[in-house]
């Protein structure tokens, strides 16, 4: 999943980028409102963390302008402000949740993952597609009751495909959502990952959870939470 971090405190920005990268997120980090508006409009963001105290404009204005452009990825406000009126104003501006500074990284991750799930219409940490169950909290995958070992990128690809099951997803879209900007997009690594996932999820080739649509991409064919 791709996260946009909007935080002008360089130390905190670097800490967030490091922590989120270690947890498997592709991270874009910026320190101004103008950069946030550019990345929010031009990049395929899955969730954003926005600090309210930015040097060129308020985080509140960033959120309002993104929503005015019909940019609807979930937004989590980071704030050192404790007045309830400001929290309400942030939510009414279009944010989906808020977290006060200082915060625990695990709580931040839990809130982010919850927002990503809700945006896909899922209320619990378990993504269920037929015999395939993914626990997004524990980052574990089980097929027919048997745990399946996935690499970090296999897991990220499967999570994205399950959350968007039934929809055609191009190789470019997958790449943009699981890799940072400097990834070689001409690589055939996506095809390799799809081949590995098919073998691990459906070794007998009975259910065919991942369909290939030539010239268009892939589709996870088993409905989510079915």
C-alpha positions in Angstrom: 0.0 0.0 0.0 1.2 3.5 -0.8 1.1 6.1 2.0 1.7 9.9 1.7 3.3 11.4 4.8 2.8 15.1 5.1 5.0 16.3 8.0 7.4 19.3 8.2 9.3 18.1 11.2 12.3 16.4 9.4 13.1 14.1 12.3 9.5 12.9 12.7 9.1 12.6 8.9 12.2 10.4 8.7 11.0 8.3 11.6 7.6 7.8 10.1 9.1 6.9 6.7 11.5 4.4 8.2 8.8 2.8 10.4 6.2 2.5 7.6 8.8 1.2 5.1 9.8 -1.5 7.5 6.1 -2.5 7.8 5.8 -2.9 4.1 4.4 0.4 2.9 5.6 2.3 -0.1 6.2 5.8 1.3 6.1 9.3 -0.2 7.1 11.9 2.4 6.7 15.7 1.9 7.0 18.7 4.2 4.8 21.3 2.6 1.2 21.7 1.8 1.9 22.4 -1.9 3.9 19.2 -2.2 1.1 17.4 -0.5 -1.4 18.7 -3.0 0.8 17.7 -5.9 1.5 14.1 -4.6 -2.1 13.7 -3.6 -3.4 14.6 -7.1 -0.6 12.9 -9.2 0.3 9.7 -7.3 -1.8 6.6 -6.5 -2.1 7.1 -2.8 -3.9 4.5 -0.6 -3.8 6.5 2.7 -2.3 9.8 3.9 -1.0 11.0 7.2 -1.3 14.8 7.5 0.2 17.1 10.1 -1.9 20.2 10.7 1.0 22.6 11.3 2.7 23.0 7.9 4.9 26.0 6.9 3.1 27.2 3.8 -0.6 26.4 4.6 -2.5 24.5 7.3 -3.0 20.8 7.0 -6.7 21.6 7.3 -6.5 23.5 4.0 -4.6 20.7 2.3 -7.4 18.3 3.3 -10.1 20.7 2.1 -8.4 21.2 -1.3 -7.9 17.5 -1.8 -11.5 16.7 -1.1 -12.6 19.6 -3.3 -10.8 17.8 -6.2 -12.7 14.6 -5.4 -9.6 12.9 -4.1 -11.0 10.4 -1.7 -8.2 8.3 -0.2 -8.4 8.0 3.6 -6.7 10.8 5.6 -5.4 10.5 9.2 -4.6 13.8 10.9 -1.5 14.0 13.2 -1.9 16.9 15.6 -0.4 18.3 18.8 -3.6 20.2 19.3 -5.9 18.9 22.0 -9.0 21.1 21.7 -12.0 19.0 20.6 -13.2 21.9 18.4 -10.1 21.5 16.2 -10.5 17.7 16.0 -14.1 18.2 14.9 -13.0 20.8 12.3 -10.5 18.4 10.9 -13.1 15.6 10.5 -15.6 18.0 9.0 -12.9 19.2 6.5 -12.7 15.7 5.1 -10.3 13.7 7.4 -11.3 10.2 8.4 -9.4 10.0 11.8 -6.9 11.8 14.0 -4.1 10.9 16.3 -2.5 13.2 18.9 1.2 13.7 19.2 3.1 12.1 20.8 1.8 8.7 19.6 2.8 5.1 19.6 3.8 3.7 16.2 1.7 0.6 16.6 -1.5 2.7 17.2 -0.7 4.7 14.1 -0.3 1.5 12.0 -3.6 0.1 13.5 -5.5 3.2 12.6 -4.0 3.4 9.1 -4.8 -0.3 8.4 -8.4 0.2 9.6 -8.8 3.2 7.3 -7.5 1.2 4.3 -9.9 -1.7 5.1 -12.9 0.5 5.6 -12.2 2.2 2.2 -12.5 -1.3 0.7 -15.7 -2.0 2.7 -14.1 -4.3 5.2 -14.7 -3.9 8.9 -12.4 -6.5 10.4 -8.6 -7.3 10.0 -9.5 -10.6 8.3 -9.8 -10.5 4.6 -11.6 -13.7 3.4 -11.7 -14.8 -0.2 -13.1 -18.3 -0.3 -10.5 -20.6 1.3 -7.9 -17.8 1.5 -7.8 -15.8 4.7 -5.4 -12.9 5.3 -5.0 -11.5 8.8 -3.8 -7.9 8.1 -2.9 -7.3 11.8 -0.6 -10.4 12.1 0.3 -10.3 8.4 -0.4 -13.9 8.0 -2.1 -15.9 5.2 -3.9 -19.2 5.6 -5.3 -21.4 2.8 -7.8 -24.1 3.8 -6.5 -23.9 7.3 -2.8 -24.2 6.4 -0.4 -21.3 6.9 1.3 -20.0 3.7 4.7 -18.4 3.8 4.9 -15.3 1.6 7.7 -12.9 0.9 7.1 -9.2 1.9 6.3 -8.2 -1.7 4.1 -11.3 -2.3 2.1 -10.3 0.8 1.8 -6.7 -0.3 0.6 -7.7 -3.8 -1.9 -10.3 -2.4 -3.3 -7.7 0.1 -3.8 -5.2 -2.7 -5.4 -7.7 -5.0 -7.7 -9.1 -2.3 -8.8 -5.6 -1.3 -9.7 -4.9 -4.9 -11.0 -8.3 -5.8 -13.2 -8.5 -8.9 -11.5 -5.5 -10.5 -9.0 -5.6 -13.3 -5.6 -4.3 -12.0 -2.8 -3.5 -14.4 0.8 -4.3 -13.8 1.5 -0.6 -13.6 -1.1 -0.1 -10.9 0.3 -2.9 -8.8 3.8 -1.6 -9.2 2.8 1.9 -8.1 1.0 0.7 -5.0 3.6 -1.7 -3.7 6.9 -0.1 -4.7 8.6 3.2 -4.1 9.2 5.7 -7.0 12.6 4.4 -8.1 11.4 0.9 -9.0 12.1 -0.3 -12.5 8.6 -0.5 -14.0 9.8 -2.4 -17.1 10.8 -5.4 -14.9 8.9 -8.6 -15.3 8.9 -9.0 -11.5 5.1 -8.6 -11.2 4.6 -11.7 -13.5 7.1 -13.6 -11.3 5.2 -12.7 -8.1 1.8 -13.6 -9.7 3.3 -17.0 -10.7 4.5 -17.6 -7.1 1.2 -16.6 -5.6 -0.7 -19.0 -7.8 1.5 -21.9 -6.8 1.2 -21.0 -3.1 -2.5 -20.2 -3.0 -3.7 -22.9 -5.4 -1.1 -25.6 -5.8 -3.6 -28.0 -7.5 -4.7 -25.3 -9.9 -8.4 -25.9 -9.0 -9.6 -22.5 -7.8 -7.6 -20.2 -10.1 -7.8 -17.1 -7.8 -5.7 -14.9 -10.0 -6.8 -14.4 -13.6 -4.6 -13.0 -16.3 -6.4 -10.7 -18.8 -4.0 -10.3 -21.7 -3.0 -6.7 -22.4 -5.0 -5.5 -19.3 -3.5 -7.0 -16.2 -4.9 -9.3 -13.5 -8.1 -9.9 -11.6 -8.5 -11.6 -8.2 -11.5 -13.7 -9.0 -12.8 -14.8 -5.6 -15.1 -12.2 -4.0 -13.9 -10.5 -0.8 -15.3 -11.9 2.4 -17.1 -14.7 0.5 
